[in-house]
């Protein structure tokens, strides 16, 4: 008979130890002023601050943080926030909310063991950034990686909705005489042929660009290599429109006739270039290209990154608009959108007694985690920069 690996005492029934749930905790949230180039958004609106302070949480905001989105310091102080001009004081808060990732100088101001919630913007980061955060044992969550109960990315979707709608509004501005366009109106006027719009990509940006263009009365053609995405787009807008896969012959024909072309194709690392220089050469003089996917390299071969101050350039008579951060143009709407995503999570963290408990039970929030007490937990970040990582599930449970 084989010897048991357990002692007699271990085999006897033991008393069950029940887990004691953590009580509701009070959060202390800091919102510094955004210093990144042309970033005008703010993480929380005064209404969101009011909801948090009503639940017993403290919010400290740097003076002028809401100015770019037309929120005054007075609006925040009346909502219950503490407004200060001391940047270091805001960065010393145990929870930090930012739209853009903190700069290296800002990381120096952050206290060890701080919880940081911001965008990660993986394509613009470097190894030193993660090493600096790890050194301070920071727990960091990227809001663009947070998933909702459907497995979708709510922050990415919200900003894509803004970018999609904005692309049509920008195109209609650029077509007018005021901005040196062809003098075309993006609308369906009786007896006047409608404006021709070609949309590349049937994701969220493509869907909302299609909605806006149809709403104005334009004639829309959507191209995407995914039949499922094209089917979903038609189902969501409740209309039958021209859809096609990316066949060069059909695409060239559509681009030759169109007044506006919108690029909204994403890639894993870089957006695929689907419109070549020759195709752009064949487009009508005075037509407009809006390359929404320029933040991932762009899907037009002729695209070059532009800024909000100088948003367009002319290539062979075709106006190109290639600003990477379109939602920042509508900073107030984008701020409300981001705030709507942050607020429920912050209230949930408070109810659960802190970030540790919330990460244990909320899988969606856990998918946004990329640093846990300074330990890298995101596989794609680790592979991208050649760093070691640990699975978050093994660290938290």
C-alpha positions as CSV (number, residue, x, y, z in Angstrom):
1,X,0.0,0.0,0.0
2,X,1.5,3.4,-1.0
3,X,2.1,5.9,1.7
4,X,-0.3,8.9,1.8
5,X,1.3,12.3,1.0
6,X,-0.9,13.9,3.6
7,X,-0.7,13.8,7.4
8,X,-3.5,12.5,9.5
9,X,-4.3,16.0,10.7
10,X,-4.5,17.3,7.1
11,X,-7.1,14.6,6.2
12,X,-9.4,15.6,9.1
13,X,-12.3,17.9,8.1
14,X,-11.3,21.6,8.6
15,X,-13.3,24.7,9.5
16,X,-14.2,26.7,6.4
17,X,-12.8,30.2,6.3
18,X,-15.1,32.5,4.5
19,X,-13.7,35.5,2.6
20,X,-14.4,38.8,4.2
21,X,-15.5,41.3,1.5
22,X,-13.8,44.6,1.5
23,X,-15.9,47.6,2.5
24,X,-16.6,50.5,0.2
25,X,-13.5,52.7,-0.2
26,X,-13.1,56.4,-0.7
27,X,-11.1,57.3,-3.8
28,X,-8.7,60.2,-4.2
29,X,-8.5,61.0,-7.9
30,X,-6.1,63.5,-9.5
31,X,-6.7,65.0,-13.0
32,X,-3.6,66.9,-14.3
33,X,-3.7,69.4,-17.2
34,X,-2.9,67.7,-20.5
35,X,0.5,68.9,-21.9
36,X,0.6,66.8,-25.1
37,X,0.6,68.6,-28.5
38,X,-2.9,69.9,-29.4
39,X,-4.6,67.7,-26.7
40,X,-7.6,69.6,-25.4
41,X,-9.7,66.8,-23.9
42,X,-10.3,66.2,-20.2
43,X,-11.0,62.9,-18.5
44,X,-14.0,63.9,-16.3
45,X,-16.7,66.5,-16.9
46,X,-18.0,68.6,-14.0
47,X,-21.2,66.3,-14.1
48,X,-19.0,63.2,-13.6
49,X,-17.1,65.0,-10.8
50,X,-20.4,65.8,-9.1
51,X,-21.4,62.1,-9.3
52,X,-18.1,61.0,-7.8
53,X,-18.1,63.5,-5.0
54,X,-21.7,62.7,-4.1
55,X,-20.5,59.1,-3.5
56,X,-17.9,60.3,-1.0
57,X,-14.8,60.4,-3.4
58,X,-12.3,63.2,-3.6
59,X,-11.3,64.8,-6.9
60,X,-8.3,67.1,-7.3
61,X,-8.0,68.9,-10.7
62,X,-5.2,71.1,-12.0
63,X,-6.3,74.6,-12.8
64,X,-7.0,75.0,-16.5
65,X,-7.3,71.2,-17.1
66,X,-10.8,71.7,-18.7
67,X,-10.1,74.9,-20.6
68,X,-9.5,73.2,-23.9
69,X,-12.9,71.5,-23.7
70,X,-14.5,74.8,-22.5
71,X,-15.0,73.7,-18.9
72,X,-14.1,76.4,-16.4
73,X,-12.3,75.8,-13.1
74,X,-15.5,77.3,-11.4
75,X,-17.6,74.5,-13.0
76,X,-15.3,71.9,-11.4
77,X,-15.1,73.5,-8.0
78,X,-18.9,73.9,-7.9
79,X,-19.2,70.2,-8.7
80,X,-17.1,69.4,-5.6
81,X,-13.6,69.1,-7.0
82,X,-10.5,70.7,-5.4
83,X,-8.9,73.0,-7.9
84,X,-5.1,73.7,-7.5
85,X,-2.4,75.3,-9.6
86,X,0.2,73.0,-8.0
87,X,1.0,70.4,-10.7
88,X,3.1,68.2,-8.3
89,X,0.2,68.1,-5.8
90,X,-2.1,66.7,-8.5
91,X,0.4,64.1,-9.5
92,X,0.8,63.0,-5.9
93,X,-2.8,61.7,-5.8
94,X,-3.2,57.8,-5.4
95,X,-5.3,57.6,-8.6
96,X,-4.4,59.5,-11.7
97,X,-6.6,60.1,-14.7
98,X,-5.1,61.2,-18.0
99,X,-6.2,61.2,-21.7
100,X,-2.6,61.0,-23.0
101,X,0.1,58.8,-21.4
102,X,2.3,60.7,-19.0
103,X,5.6,62.1,-20.3
104,X,8.9,61.1,-18.7
105,X,9.0,64.4,-16.7
106,X,5.4,63.7,-15.4
107,X,6.4,60.1,-14.4
108,X,9.0,61.6,-12.1
109,X,6.2,63.5,-10.2
110,X,4.1,60.3,-9.7
111,X,4.3,58.6,-6.3
112,X,5.2,54.9,-6.0
113,X,2.3,52.5,-6.0
114,X,0.0,55.0,-7.8
115,X,-2.9,53.8,-10.0
116,X,-2.7,55.3,-13.5
117,X,-5.6,55.2,-15.9
118,X,-4.8,56.8,-19.3
119,X,-4.4,55.9,-23.0
120,X,-1.3,53.8,-23.7
121,X,-0.8,54.7,-27.4
122,X,1.5,51.7,-28.0
123,X,2.8,52.9,-31.3
124,X,4.3,56.0,-29.8
125,X,5.9,54.4,-26.7
126,X,9.4,53.2,-26.0
127,X,11.0,50.7,-23.6
128,X,12.2,53.4,-21.2
129,X,8.6,54.5,-20.6
130,X,7.6,51.0,-19.2
131,X,10.8,50.7,-17.2
132,X,10.2,54.1,-15.6
133,X,6.6,53.1,-14.6
134,X,7.8,49.7,-13.4
135,X,10.5,51.3,-11.2
136,X,7.7,53.1,-9.3
137,X,5.7,49.9,-9.0
138,X,2.7,51.6,-10.7
139,X,-0.5,49.8,-11.5
140,X,-1.5,51.1,-15.0
141,X,-4.7,50.6,-17.0
142,X,-5.0,51.6,-20.7
143,X,-8.5,52.7,-21.4
144,X,-8.3,51.8,-25.1
145,X,-7.8,48.1,-24.0
146,X,-10.8,48.0,-21.6
147,X,-13.5,45.6,-22.8
148,X,-17.2,45.8,-22.1
149,X,-19.6,42.8,-21.4
150,X,-19.9,42.2,-25.2
151,X,-16.1,42.0,-25.7
152,X,-16.0,45.3,-27.6
153,X,-13.7,48.2,-26.7
154,X,-16.0,51.0,-25.5
155,X,-13.4,53.8,-25.5
156,X,-12.1,53.0,-29.0
157,X,-15.7,52.7,-30.3
158,X,-16.8,56.1,-28.8
159,X,-13.8,57.9,-30.3
160,X,-14.3,56.1,-33.6
161,X,-17.9,57.2,-33.7
162,X,-16.7,60.8,-33.3
163,X,-14.0,60.4,-36.0
164,X,-16.5,58.8,-38.4
165,X,-19.1,61.5,-38.0
166,X,-16.4,64.3,-38.0
167,X,-14.9,63.0,-41.3
168,X,-18.0,63.8,-43.2
169,X,-18.4,67.2,-41.5
170,X,-14.8,68.1,-42.3
171,X,-15.2,66.9,-45.9
172,X,-18.3,69.1,-46.4
173,X,-16.3,72.1,-45.1
174,X,-13.4,71.4,-47.4
175,X,-15.8,71.1,-50.4
176,X,-17.1,74.6,-49.9
177,X,-15.7,77.7,-51.6
178,X,-14.7,79.2,-48.2
179,X,-12.0,76.6,-47.9
180,X,-11.0,76.7,-51.6
181,X,-13.0,73.7,-52.6
182,X,-15.1,72.9,-55.6
183,X,-18.1,74.8,-54.2
184,X,-20.1,71.5,-53.8
185,X,-22.7,71.1,-51.1
186,X,-22.8,67.8,-49.2
187,X,-26.5,67.4,-49.6
188,X,-29.3,66.2,-51.9
189,X,-30.9,69.2,-53.5
190,X,-33.7,68.6,-56.0
191,X,-32.4,68.5,-59.5
192,X,-28.8,68.5,-58.5
193,X,-26.8,65.2,-58.6
194,X,-25.9,64.1,-55.0
195,X,-22.3,64.3,-53.8
196,X,-20.4,61.0,-54.4
197,X,-18.7,59.6,-51.2
198,X,-16.4,56.5,-51.1
199,X,-15.7,55.0,-47.7
200,X,-12.9,52.4,-47.3
201,X,-13.5,50.2,-44.3
202,X,-16.8,49.1,-42.7
203,X,-15.8,49.3,-39.1
204,X,-17.2,51.8,-36.5
205,X,-15.6,54.8,-38.3
206,X,-16.9,53.6,-41.7
207,X,-20.4,53.0,-40.2
208,X,-20.7,56.5,-38.6
209,X,-19.3,58.2,-41.7
210,X,-21.9,56.3,-43.8
211,X,-24.7,57.4,-41.4
212,X,-23.6,61.0,-41.6
213,X,-23.2,61.0,-45.4
214,X,-26.6,59.4,-46.0
215,X,-28.2,61.8,-43.5
216,X,-26.9,64.7,-45.6
217,X,-28.2,63.1,-48.8
218,X,-24.9,61.9,-50.4
219,X,-24.5,58.9,-52.6
220,X,-22.3,56.4,-50.6
221,X,-20.2,53.4,-51.7
222,X,-18.5,51.3,-49.0
223,X,-15.5,49.0,-49.6
224,X,-14.2,46.4,-47.2
225,X,-12.7,42.9,-47.6
226,X,-14.9,41.5,-44.8
227,X,-18.4,40.5,-46.1
228,X,-19.5,40.2,-42.4
229,X,-18.6,43.8,-41.7
230,X,-20.4,45.0,-44.8
231,X,-23.4,43.0,-43.8
232,X,-23.4,44.4,-40.2
233,X,-23.0,47.9,-41.5
234,X,-26.1,47.6,-43.8
235,X,-28.1,46.0,-40.9
236,X,-27.1,48.8,-38.5
237,X,-28.0,51.6,-40.8
238,X,-31.2,49.9,-42.0
239,X,-30.6,50.7,-45.6
240,X,-29.3,49.0,-48.7
241,X,-26.3,50.8,-50.1
242,X,-23.6,50.0,-52.6
243,X,-21.0,47.7,-50.9
244,X,-18.1,45.9,-52.5
245,X,-14.9,44.0,-51.6
246,X,-11.6,45.7,-52.4
247,X,-11.5,44.9,-56.1
248,X,-9.0,47.3,-57.7
249,X,-11.1,47.7,-60.9
250,X,-14.3,48.6,-58.9
251,X,-12.3,50.8,-56.4
252,X,-10.6,52.7,-59.2
253,X,-13.9,53.3,-61.0
254,X,-15.5,54.6,-57.7
255,X,-12.5,56.9,-56.9
256,X,-12.6,58.4,-60.4
257,X,-16.2,59.5,-59.9
258,X,-16.2,60.4,-56.2
259,X,-16.0,63.9,-54.6
260,X,-15.0,62.6,-51.2
261,X,-12.9,59.5,-50.2
262,X,-12.6,58.5,-46.6
263,X,-10.0,56.0,-45.4
264,X,-11.0,54.1,-42.3
265,X,-9.1,50.8,-42.6
266,X,-7.1,49.5,-39.5
267,X,-4.3,47.0,-39.5
268,X,-2.6,44.9,-36.8
269,X,0.6,47.0,-36.9
270,X,0.0,49.3,-39.8
271,X,-3.0,50.2,-42.0
272,X,-2.7,48.5,-45.4
273,X,-2.2,50.9,-48.3
274,X,-5.2,50.2,-50.5
275,X,-5.2,53.4,-52.6
276,X,-2.1,53.8,-54.7
277,X,-0.6,57.1,-56.0
278,X,-1.8,56.2,-59.5
279,X,-5.4,55.9,-58.2
280,X,-5.2,59.3,-56.5
281,X,-3.8,60.7,-59.8
282,X,-7.0,59.6,-61.5
283,X,-9.3,61.3,-58.9
284,X,-11.2,64.5,-59.9
285,X,-9.5,67.9,-59.3
286,X,-11.0,69.5,-56.2
287,X,-12.0,66.1,-54.6
288,X,-11.2,65.5,-50.9
289,X,-9.4,62.7,-49.2
290,X,-9.9,62.3,-45.4
291,X,-7.4,59.6,-44.1
292,X,-8.8,58.7,-40.7
293,X,-6.4,55.8,-40.4
294,X,-3.3,58.1,-40.6
295,X,-2.6,57.3,-36.9
296,X,-1.7,53.8,-38.1
297,X,0.2,54.9,-41.2
298,X,-2.7,55.8,-43.5
299,X,-4.4,53.7,-46.3
300,X,-3.7,56.3,-49.1
301,X,-0.2,56.1,-50.5
302,X,-0.1,59.9,-50.9
303,X,-1.1,60.6,-47.2
304,X,1.3,62.6,-44.9
305,X,0.6,63.4,-41.3
306,X,-0.8,66.9,-40.8
307,X,-1.8,69.0,-37.7
308,X,-4.9,70.8,-36.5
309,X,-3.2,74.1,-37.2
310,X,-2.3,73.1,-40.8
311,X,-4.7,70.2,-41.5
312,X,-4.6,69.9,-45.3
313,X,-2.2,69.7,-48.2
314,X,-2.8,69.6,-51.9
315,X,-1.6,66.6,-54.0
316,X,-2.2,66.9,-57.8
317,X,-5.4,68.9,-57.2
318,X,-6.7,66.5,-54.5
319,X,-7.1,68.0,-51.0
320,X,-5.8,65.6,-48.3
321,X,-6.8,65.9,-44.6
322,X,-4.5,63.7,-42.5
323,X,-4.8,64.8,-38.9
324,X,-4.2,61.7,-36.6
325,X,-6.3,63.0,-33.6
326,X,-9.6,64.0,-35.2
327,X,-11.7,63.7,-31.9
328,X,-9.5,66.4,-30.3
329,X,-11.1,68.8,-32.8
330,X,-14.4,68.3,-31.0
331,X,-12.8,68.4,-27.5
332,X,-16.0,68.9,-25.5
333,X,-18.0,66.1,-27.1
334,X,-14.9,63.8,-26.9
335,X,-14.5,64.7,-23.2
336,X,-18.1,63.8,-22.4
337,X,-17.6,60.5,-24.3
338,X,-14.4,59.6,-22.3
339,X,-16.0,60.7,-19.1
340,X,-19.0,58.4,-19.6
341,X,-16.5,55.5,-19.8
342,X,-14.4,56.4,-16.8
343,X,-17.2,57.3,-14.3
344,X,-18.9,53.9,-14.0
345,X,-15.5,52.2,-13.5
346,X,-14.4,54.7,-10.9
347,X,-17.7,54.2,-9.0
348,X,-17.3,50.4,-9.2
349,X,-13.7,50.6,-7.9
350,X,-15.0,52.6,-4.9
351,X,-17.9,50.2,-4.3
352,X,-15.5,47.2,-4.4
353,X,-13.1,48.8,-1.9
354,X,-10.3,49.4,-4.3
355,X,-8.7,48.4,-7.6
356,X,-7.5,45.0,-6.4
357,X,-11.0,43.7,-5.8
358,X,-12.4,45.2,-8.9
359,X,-9.7,43.6,-11.1
360,X,-10.5,40.3,-9.6
361,X,-14.1,40.4,-10.6
362,X,-14.2,42.6,-13.7
363,X,-12.6,40.8,-16.6
364,X,-13.2,43.8,-18.9
365,X,-11.2,46.1,-16.7
366,X,-8.5,43.5,-16.3
367,X,-8.0,43.4,-20.1
368,X,-7.0,47.0,-19.9
369,X,-4.3,46.3,-17.3
370,X,-0.8,46.5,-18.6
371,X,1.2,47.1,-15.4
372,X,0.4,45.6,-12.0
373,X,2.5,46.9,-9.1
374,X,5.2,47.5,-11.7
375,X,5.0,44.0,-13.3
376,X,4.2,44.0,-17.0
377,X,1.0,42.0,-17.6
378,X,0.3,42.7,-21.3
379,X,1.6,40.2,-23.8
380,X,1.4,42.4,-26.9
381,X,3.4,45.2,-25.1
382,X,6.0,42.6,-23.9
383,X,6.4,41.2,-27.5
384,X,6.5,44.7,-29.0
385,X,9.4,45.9,-26.8
386,X,11.1,42.7,-25.9
387,X,10.2,42.8,-22.2
388,X,9.3,40.1,-19.7
389,X,5.6,39.8,-18.7
390,X,3.5,37.8,-16.2
391,X,-0.1,36.8,-16.7
392,X,-2.4,39.1,-14.7
393,X,-4.7,36.2,-13.7
394,X,-1.8,34.6,-11.8
395,X,-0.9,37.8,-10.0
396,X,-4.4,38.9,-8.9
397,X,-5.9,35.7,-7.7
